[in-house]
């Protein structure tokens, strides 16, 4: 069964890396990957730095506070299509590019929650000027949702709580509810997110047990399709615009169906022309500082249009 709309963006060019370039292996889209030896220490997953589908650009920029060594290479600029594994902080994951590329300035264009994996576009040097433009590109996600349960974060980072009285929902009712998300809608971000209230991060207030009320925000869902459904697991493909929280879709779908729902898995399959199948997993980068394939600034500008 399929629910979709005519709002799908027109064909977007895909970037295919130059096969002659010196680069590490392409990520093999793991379902979950353990931290490698160069991984940054884990963070409190409930205290997320951003959201599954949204980032505030001020949170994503990372500046080196160290002095570059005299023999460091000239700072490079451009963007890099990374594959972030499950269990990693987006900010700390792109931070690893600094010693690999010998650069001071690194940022990313759209946070992925620790429980999610997939495309994370890193911006290097002068490429950080493209953060906003890349964040405005359409994004594609693949998610499995679990119906009949709920929790505060609407993902698997916290214990799942069965919804009293929840009963299996028919495929027809699920399809009807899913179709209702397509188009320009108002969405309330999850309280465990990087939205700010009076200058304080929403998730920090939530962790302190403070009441959090976030206003609805306009977002666009270009396309949403049911890949498979067998109670209680729903497999969805979502194409959406900037600011969309996939966890909020799970929350609202659970409310519509009267049974609750959370995101069980989440993968960002593409950000504009940057696809997961072309992405680089930094766990595959040798520790001898061999630079992975960096998309030059001029090429990146051409790609994102």
C-alpha positions as CSV (number, residue, x, y, z in Angstrom):
1,X,0.0,0.0,0.0
2,X,1.3,3.5,-0.7
3,X,0.6,7.0,0.4
4,X,2.2,9.8,-1.6
5,X,1.7,13.3,-2.9
6,X,2.5,15.4,-5.9
7,X,4.8,17.6,-3.8
8,X,7.9,15.5,-4.5
9,X,10.8,17.8,-5.5
10,X,11.9,17.5,-9.1
11,X,14.9,15.3,-9.9
12,X,18.0,16.0,-7.9
13,X,21.4,15.4,-9.2
14,X,23.5,12.8,-7.4
15,X,27.1,13.1,-6.6
16,X,29.2,10.1,-7.5
17,X,32.8,10.3,-6.2
18,X,35.7,10.2,-8.7
19,X,36.8,6.5,-8.7
20,X,40.5,7.7,-9.2
21,X,40.5,9.7,-6.1
22,X,42.4,8.5,-3.0
23,X,39.7,7.6,-0.6
24,X,38.8,4.9,2.0
25,X,36.2,2.3,1.6
26,X,32.6,3.3,1.1
27,X,30.4,2.6,4.1
28,X,28.4,-0.6,3.9
29,X,25.3,0.8,5.6
30,X,25.6,-1.2,8.9
31,X,22.6,-1.7,11.0
32,X,24.7,-0.7,13.9
33,X,28.4,-0.2,14.3
34,X,30.5,-0.4,17.4
35,X,32.8,2.5,18.2
36,X,36.2,2.2,16.6
37,X,39.5,3.1,18.4
38,X,39.3,6.7,17.1
39,X,35.7,7.3,18.2
40,X,34.9,10.1,20.5
41,X,33.5,9.2,23.9
42,X,29.8,8.7,24.0
43,X,27.4,11.3,25.2
44,X,24.1,11.1,27.1
45,X,21.8,10.0,24.4
46,X,18.9,11.7,26.1
47,X,20.8,15.0,26.0
48,X,20.9,15.1,22.3
49,X,22.7,17.9,20.5
50,X,20.0,18.1,17.8
51,X,17.3,16.1,16.3
52,X,16.6,13.3,13.8
53,X,15.7,15.7,11.1
54,X,16.6,19.1,12.3
55,X,19.7,21.2,13.3
56,X,20.3,24.7,14.4
57,X,23.4,25.7,12.5
58,X,24.8,27.4,15.5
59,X,25.0,24.1,17.3
60,X,26.8,22.3,14.4
61,X,29.9,24.4,13.9
62,X,33.1,23.1,15.5
63,X,36.2,25.3,15.8
64,X,39.7,24.0,16.7
65,X,41.2,25.7,19.7
66,X,44.6,24.1,19.1
67,X,47.5,25.4,17.0
68,X,48.3,23.6,13.8
69,X,51.7,22.1,13.5
70,X,54.2,23.8,11.2
71,X,54.1,21.0,8.6
72,X,50.3,20.9,8.5
73,X,48.9,21.0,5.0
74,X,47.1,24.0,3.6
75,X,43.6,24.1,5.0
76,X,41.1,22.5,2.6
77,X,37.6,23.6,1.8
78,X,34.6,21.7,0.6
79,X,32.0,19.2,1.8
80,X,32.1,15.5,2.6
81,X,29.3,13.0,2.5
82,X,29.7,10.9,5.7
83,X,27.9,7.9,7.0
84,X,27.3,8.2,10.7
85,X,26.9,4.9,12.5
86,X,24.3,4.2,15.2
87,X,25.4,5.3,18.7
88,X,27.5,8.4,17.7
89,X,27.0,12.1,18.3
90,X,26.9,13.9,15.0
91,X,29.1,16.8,16.3
92,X,31.8,14.5,17.7
93,X,31.7,12.3,14.6
94,X,32.5,15.2,12.2
95,X,35.0,16.5,14.7
96,X,37.2,13.5,13.8
97,X,37.8,15.1,10.4
98,X,40.1,17.8,11.9
99,X,43.1,15.5,12.4
100,X,42.3,13.5,9.2
101,X,42.3,16.5,6.9
102,X,44.4,18.9,9.0
103,X,41.7,21.5,9.2
104,X,40.6,23.9,11.9
105,X,37.0,24.6,10.9
106,X,34.5,21.8,10.5
107,X,30.7,21.7,10.7
108,X,27.7,19.7,9.6
109,X,24.4,20.4,7.9
110,X,21.8,18.5,9.9
111,X,22.1,16.5,13.1
112,X,21.2,12.9,13.4
113,X,20.2,11.5,16.8
114,X,22.6,9.0,18.3
115,X,20.1,6.1,17.7
116,X,20.0,7.0,13.9
117,X,22.5,6.4,11.2
118,X,23.0,7.5,7.6
119,X,24.0,10.6,5.6
120,X,25.7,13.4,7.6
121,X,27.1,16.1,5.3
122,X,30.2,17.6,6.8
123,X,31.3,21.1,5.7
124,X,35.1,21.9,5.9
125,X,36.9,25.2,5.9
126,X,35.1,27.7,3.7
127,X,32.6,24.9,3.0
128,X,30.9,25.9,6.3
129,X,29.3,28.8,4.4
130,X,27.2,26.2,2.7
131,X,25.6,24.8,5.9
132,X,22.3,26.7,5.5
133,X,21.9,25.9,1.8
134,X,22.5,22.2,2.4
135,X,20.1,22.1,5.3
136,X,17.4,23.5,3.0
137,X,17.7,20.5,0.6
138,X,15.1,17.7,0.7
139,X,15.9,14.7,2.8
140,X,15.0,11.0,2.5
141,X,14.6,8.7,5.5
142,X,13.8,5.1,6.1
143,X,12.3,4.3,9.5
144,X,10.7,1.4,11.3
145,X,8.1,2.4,13.9
146,X,6.8,0.3,16.7
147,X,3.1,0.7,17.5
148,X,1.4,0.0,20.8
149,X,4.2,1.6,22.9
150,X,5.4,5.1,23.8
151,X,8.0,7.0,25.9
152,X,9.3,10.6,26.4
153,X,11.8,10.6,23.5
154,X,9.7,8.6,21.0
155,X,12.6,6.4,20.1
156,X,14.4,3.5,21.7
157,X,16.8,5.6,23.8
158,X,14.5,5.2,26.8
159,X,12.5,2.2,28.1
160,X,9.3,1.5,26.0
161,X,6.0,1.8,27.9
162,X,3.1,-0.3,26.6
163,X,0.0,1.9,25.9
164,X,-2.9,0.6,28.0
165,X,-5.7,-0.8,25.9
166,X,-3.7,-0.6,22.6
167,X,-5.0,-3.1,20.1
168,X,-3.7,-4.1,16.6
169,X,-4.6,-1.6,13.9
170,X,-5.8,-2.6,10.5
171,X,-3.5,-2.0,7.5
172,X,-6.3,0.2,6.0
173,X,-6.4,2.5,9.1
174,X,-2.6,2.7,9.1
175,X,-2.5,3.7,5.5
176,X,-5.2,6.4,6.0
177,X,-3.4,7.9,9.0
178,X,-0.1,7.9,7.2
179,X,-1.5,9.6,4.1
180,X,-2.7,12.5,6.3
181,X,0.9,13.6,7.0
182,X,1.7,14.5,3.3
183,X,1.9,18.2,2.5
184,X,2.6,21.3,4.5
185,X,1.7,20.6,8.1
186,X,2.3,22.0,11.6
187,X,4.5,19.9,13.7
188,X,5.4,20.2,17.4
189,X,9.1,19.3,18.0
190,X,9.8,16.6,20.6
191,X,10.7,18.0,24.0
192,X,13.9,16.0,23.8
193,X,15.4,18.2,21.1
194,X,17.7,21.1,20.6
195,X,15.0,23.7,20.4
196,X,15.6,26.6,22.7
197,X,13.2,28.1,25.3
198,X,14.5,31.4,26.7
199,X,18.0,30.5,25.6
200,X,17.9,27.0,27.3
201,X,17.9,23.8,25.3
202,X,14.6,22.0,25.4
203,X,16.1,18.7,26.3
204,X,18.0,20.2,29.2
205,X,14.7,21.5,30.7
206,X,13.1,18.1,30.1
207,X,15.9,16.3,31.8
208,X,15.4,18.5,34.9
209,X,11.8,17.6,35.0
210,X,10.7,21.2,34.0
211,X,7.5,21.6,32.0
212,X,8.3,22.1,28.3
213,X,5.8,23.6,25.8
214,X,7.1,24.0,22.2
215,X,5.0,25.8,19.6
216,X,4.1,24.0,16.4
217,X,6.3,24.8,13.4
218,X,5.5,24.5,9.7
219,X,7.2,21.6,7.9
220,X,6.7,19.9,4.5
221,X,6.4,16.2,3.9
222,X,6.9,15.7,0.2
223,X,6.2,11.9,0.2
224,X,5.5,9.2,2.7
225,X,5.2,5.5,1.7
226,X,4.5,2.3,3.6
227,X,7.1,-0.3,2.7
228,X,5.7,-3.0,5.0
229,X,3.3,-3.3,7.9
230,X,2.6,-6.2,10.3
231,X,1.4,-5.2,13.7
232,X,3.2,-3.8,15.6
233,X,6.0,-2.9,13.2
234,X,5.6,-0.3,10.5
235,X,8.2,0.4,7.8
236,X,8.1,3.8,6.2
237,X,10.0,5.8,3.6
238,X,9.7,9.6,4.2
239,X,10.9,12.5,2.0
240,X,10.7,15.8,3.8
241,X,11.9,19.4,4.0
242,X,14.0,21.1,6.6
243,X,12.9,21.1,10.2
244,X,11.0,17.8,10.1
245,X,11.3,15.5,13.1
246,X,10.7,11.8,12.2
247,X,10.2,11.1,15.9
248,X,7.4,13.6,15.9
249,X,5.7,11.8,13.0
250,X,5.9,8.6,15.1
251,X,4.4,10.4,18.1
252,X,1.6,12.0,16.1
253,X,0.8,8.8,14.2
254,X,0.5,6.9,17.5
255,X,-2.0,9.6,18.6
256,X,-4.0,9.3,15.4
257,X,-4.2,5.6,15.7
258,X,-4.9,5.7,19.4
259,X,-2.1,3.1,20.2
260,X,1.1,5.1,20.6
261,X,4.2,4.7,18.5
262,X,8.0,5.3,18.6
263,X,10.8,5.2,16.1
264,X,12.6,1.9,16.4
265,X,15.2,2.5,13.7
266,X,16.0,5.6,11.6
267,X,18.3,6.0,8.6
268,X,18.9,9.1,6.6
269,X,19.2,7.8,3.1
270,X,19.9,11.1,1.3
271,X,20.3,14.8,1.7
272,X,19.7,16.3,-1.7
273,X,22.3,14.8,-4.0
274,X,24.3,13.2,-1.2
275,X,23.3,9.5,-0.9
276,X,24.0,6.9,1.8
277,X,25.4,4.5,-0.8
278,X,28.2,7.0,-1.7
279,X,28.9,8.0,1.9
280,X,32.2,7.5,3.8
281,X,32.3,5.9,7.2
282,X,35.2,7.5,9.1
283,X,35.7,4.2,10.9
284,X,37.2,3.1,7.5
285,X,39.7,5.9,7.3
286,X,43.2,4.8,8.1
287,X,44.9,6.5,11.0
288,X,47.8,7.7,8.9
289,X,45.9,10.9,7.9
290,X,45.3,9.9,4.3
291,X,42.7,12.4,3.2
292,X,39.4,10.9,2.1
293,X,37.7,12.2,-1.0
294,X,36.6,15.8,-0.3
295,X,34.1,17.4,-2.7
296,X,35.7,20.7,-3.7
297,X,33.9,23.9,-2.8
298,X,33.1,24.8,-6.4
299,X,31.8,21.3,-7.2
300,X,29.7,21.3,-4.0
301,X,28.1,24.6,-5.0
302,X,27.3,23.2,-8.4
303,X,25.7,20.1,-6.9
304,X,23.4,21.8,-4.4
305,X,22.4,24.4,-7.0
